Amino acid sequence: MTLRERKRERTRRAVVDAAVELFERDGYEQTTVADIAAAAEIGTRTFFSYFPTKEDVLFPEGDARIAAAVHAIATRAPDEGPAEVLLRTLRIVGEDSDDLGSRLAALRLRLIADVPSVRGRALQLQADGQLRIATHLAAAFPDRLDPVTAAALTGAFIGAVTGALQMLLKDGHPGDPAAVQAAVRRATDVALAPWSTRPRS
């Protein structure tokens, strides 16, 4: 990563951290983009070079997760089936980030439940990501998956992750990242068992 990329990542992280603080302290609806920008010590125009909307601040790793899934599909091993590829993606994401059990994750789930605009953005991002992953899976495994079956497998995977997090973080507090990741892995193992070609550990 270049110096410029590191500086950009630090600024992006500062924007997310500032937004979390303000959303928790003042409320989501009461917090403006200008408030977040000021707290992160950047201009409002700079904010929009990082996030297209206020809602998107709550989903800072969404694109990276989809990209990780697409990369895992493209670099699959000869003995990996579609379920194994998705499960490997989850391990990679867990190793790279503790977001699933973070303060942001707990806040995000609460706002998805309470704020229609956040819920709408979450559903849109999930649908877009699911379609992208399913399309790549179907192309990678044409002898095993048609487009509908690939969509079902991807839906089971994403649904397992989402459902597990809803239960784990339902009290509104962040969980222990390692414990959250382990529980999410168990949930996805169960959800993808019908497609798995390897013995469950």
N, C-alpha and C positions, 0 to 999 in steps of 0.2 A: 504494500500500500504506500503510495507516495505521500509526501508531506501535505500536499493540497487535499488529498483524499482523507487523510487523518484529521485535518482541520475541519473539513466538511462534516465528517462523522461526529466530531465533538460538538459542533454547532447543532447538528440534527438531534443529538442526544440531549443537549441543553434545552432545545425547544420542547421535546417530549417531557423532560423532567419538570420544566416550568408549567406546562399544561396540566400535568398530573396534580401538582401542588395547588394550582388555581381551581381546577375542577373540584377537588376535594374540599378546599377552603370556602370558595365562593359559590360553587354550583356550576354545572355545565352551561346552562342557559345564560347565566349572568356573566360568564367569562367570554370576552371577545378575542378575536384574533390579535387586535392591537394590544390587549392585556398580555397575551402570551408572548408576543414579540418583545414587548417592553421588559418582561420578566427575564427573557432569554438574552436581553441586550442586543437585539437585532432590530432592523426596520421591518415594517409590515410587508413591504415588497419582497424582502429577503425571506420572510416566512413562506410566502407562496412559491418560492423557488425550491422549497423542501416539501411542502404539503399543499395539495390543491384546495383542501377545505379544512375547517376546524375538526370535522369528524375524522378525517384521515390521520390526525395526530394519534388517535387511539389505536391505530393499526400500523405501527411503523415497520413491522417485520413481515407483513403480508406478502409483499412482492418477493422478498428473499426466500420465503418458504415455498412459494410456487416455483421459483427458479430452482430451488434445491430438489424439488420433486422431479422437475423436467430434466435436470442434470442426472439425477439418479437413474431415471428411465434410459437416458441416452448412454450411460456408462454401465448398464447392467451387466452382471456376470452371466456366463452361459447357463449356469444352473439356477439362476434367479427367475422365479415366476413373478407375475404382476403383484401379488400380495407381498412377497418378500421385498420387492423394490420399494413399495410404499412404507413398509415397516423400517427398512433401512433409512429412508428419508426422515422418518421420525427420530431415529437415533442420531442422525447427523444434525438435525435441527436442535435436539436436546443438548448435544455436545457444544454447539456454537452459541447457544443462548439459554438463559434461565427465564425467559419471558413467560413461559406457560404458568409458572407459579409465582409470578411477580405481583407487586402492588398494582402495576398497570393492568395486569390481567384481571385482577379482582375488580378494579374500578371499571374496566371495559364491560365486564359481564353485568355489573349493576346498571351502567348507563344503557346498555342494549335493552335491558328489561324496562327501564324507566323513560327513555328519551326516544321518541319515534324516529327522529332524523338519524340517530346513531344506529338504531335497529335496522333502518332501511339501508344504511351504508354497509352494515355488517352483512346483511343478506345479499346485497349486490356483489360485494367482494367475494363472499363465499361461493355464490353461483358462478361468477366469472372464473375463479380459481378452479372450481370443480370441473367446469367445462374444459378448461385448458389442460388440466392433468388427464382427464378422461380421454381427450383427443390424442394426446401423446401415448397413453397406454394402449389404446386401440391400434394405433399405427405401429407400435413396437411389438405387439403380440397378436398379429392378425389371425393366427391359427387358433388362438385361445379365447380372444375377446372380440365381439362385435361392438359397435359404438354404444349400444344400449347396455350391454353387460359391463363394459368399461365404466360407464356412468354409474351403474349400480355399485360396482366395487369401490369406486372413488367416493361415492356418497356414503357407503358404509364406513369407510376410513375417516372421512371428515366428520361424519355424525358421531362416531365413537369418541374422537378427540373432543368435540364440542360438548357432548353429553357428559363425559367424564369431568371436564373442567367445570361445568355447571354444578355438578354435585360437590366437587372438591372445594370450590370457592364460593359456595352459596351463602356463607356467612359474611361475605364481603371483605374477608381478610386474605392477604397473600399466604400461600402455603410454602412449606419447605420445598425448594425447587427439585431436589433429588426425589423426594417422596411423590411429588406431583408427577414428575416425568415417569417414575416407575408405575404409578397407577394408570396413567394415560397409555403406557405401553401395554399393560395388562388388558385394558379396554379394547385397544386396537387388535391385540392378539385374538381376543374372543370374537370380535366383529369380522375379522378376515379369515378365521379358521376354515370356513368352507372353501376358500380359494387357495389355501396354503398347500404347497407341495413338499414342505419339510415338517418333520416331527416338532410338536410344540415343546418348548423347554420349560 
